[in-house]
Amino acid sequence: MRNPSYTHPEMALALELNSQHIRFEWQAPIPINHPTNPKIQCFIVDFRFHNLIVEVDGPHHLKREGKDQLRDQLLGKEGYQILRLPAELCLKKPDEAVDHVERCLKEAAGREHRQRPIPQD
């Protein structure tokens, strides 16, 4: 399990989200059904916004591409959209990172709205 400390890029993104009054859960546990390892019962994600998960990826993620893809697939099966942001973007241009988050939130809200059944009279 991940240490509950935050990286500088995650902190920069969180501060920018807070300054724009965007609510989120930080290091939220997401229950999953792992197909090959039953000991893994949840993933800790960097940021959660209802059905959008944002992961801040630093250079170490280049070595974990396969694991990250599986993680994204499993979270997708649970109904989450995944947005991976480069750590450097979050650190140097957190306002642009938040723009990406807001776009994804709007897209996700539009999909959710289209999927709701129309009430019958």
Secondary structure, 3 states (H helix, E strand, C coil): CCCCCCCHHHHHHHHHHHHCCCCCEEEEEEECCCCCCCCCCEEEEEEEECCEEEEEECHHHHHHHHHHHHHHHHHHHCCCEEEEEEHHHHHHCHHHHHHHHHHHHHHHHHHHHHHCCCCCC
